[in-house]
Amino acid sequence: MKNITLSVDDEVLVQVRRYAAERNTTVNALVREHLTRMARHADRAALARRRIRELSEQSRARLGGADFDRDALHER
């Protein structure tokens, strides 16, 4: 595990320390959990984009063939 150094406004740090203490945890643990969630979310998003691309390439559906003008789209 690597150590990193962060610069945080003094008042923010006071508030975060209070938040962590109320939850029986540390600022370090909160930051680690947040960064882990961010990384997992980014991984899932990349996987989803890759899967959508694969499905699109495998699809036999084709777009096109219909011509709409602006007025026709807004008719009720």
N, C-alpha and C positions, 0 to 999 in steps of 0.2 A: 504494500500500500504506500502511496506517495503522500507527502505533506505538501500543502500549498499555502500561500500567504494571500490574504484578502485585505483590502482596505474598505472599511465600513464607517459611515458617519457615526460619531459617538452616541447620539440619541437613538439611532437605529439599533446599535449594539445593546444599549441598555434595555430597549423594548424586547429585543430578541432573547436576551438572557432571561428576562422575566417570563417570556412565553415558554422558553425551554424549561425553566424551573417549575412552572405550573404543571408541566407535563412529565416531570421527573426524567428529563433527558438533558442533553447538552446542545450548545450551538453547533458544535462539530457534527454531532449525530444528525441534527436537522439539515445542515448543509449537505452532508453525505447522502441522506435519504432523498433530498430534492434533486441533487445531481444524478443520482441513480435513476429516479423516475424520468428525468429529462432524457437520459440516454436510452432507456427502454422505449419511451414514446417515439423517439427518433428512429430507433431500429424497427419498431412496428410499422411506422409510417412508410419507411423505405420498403419494407417487405410488402405492404399493401400496394404501393405504387408498382412494384415489380410484378405482383400477381395480377393486377389490373391490366398491365401491359401484355402479359402472357395471354390472358383471357381474350383481350382484344385481338391479338395476332391469330389466335385459334378460331375466333368467331367467323362464321360464314355469313353473318348479317352484313348488309351493305347499306350505306346511307345514300340519300339522294333520290331523285326521281320526282319529288314534289316541288312545285314552284309556288311560293307564297309571296304576296306583296304585303306591304305594311298595313294597308287598309283591311285586307282580308284577315289578317291576324288579330286585328282589334275589333272586328265585328262581333256583335252579340247575338 
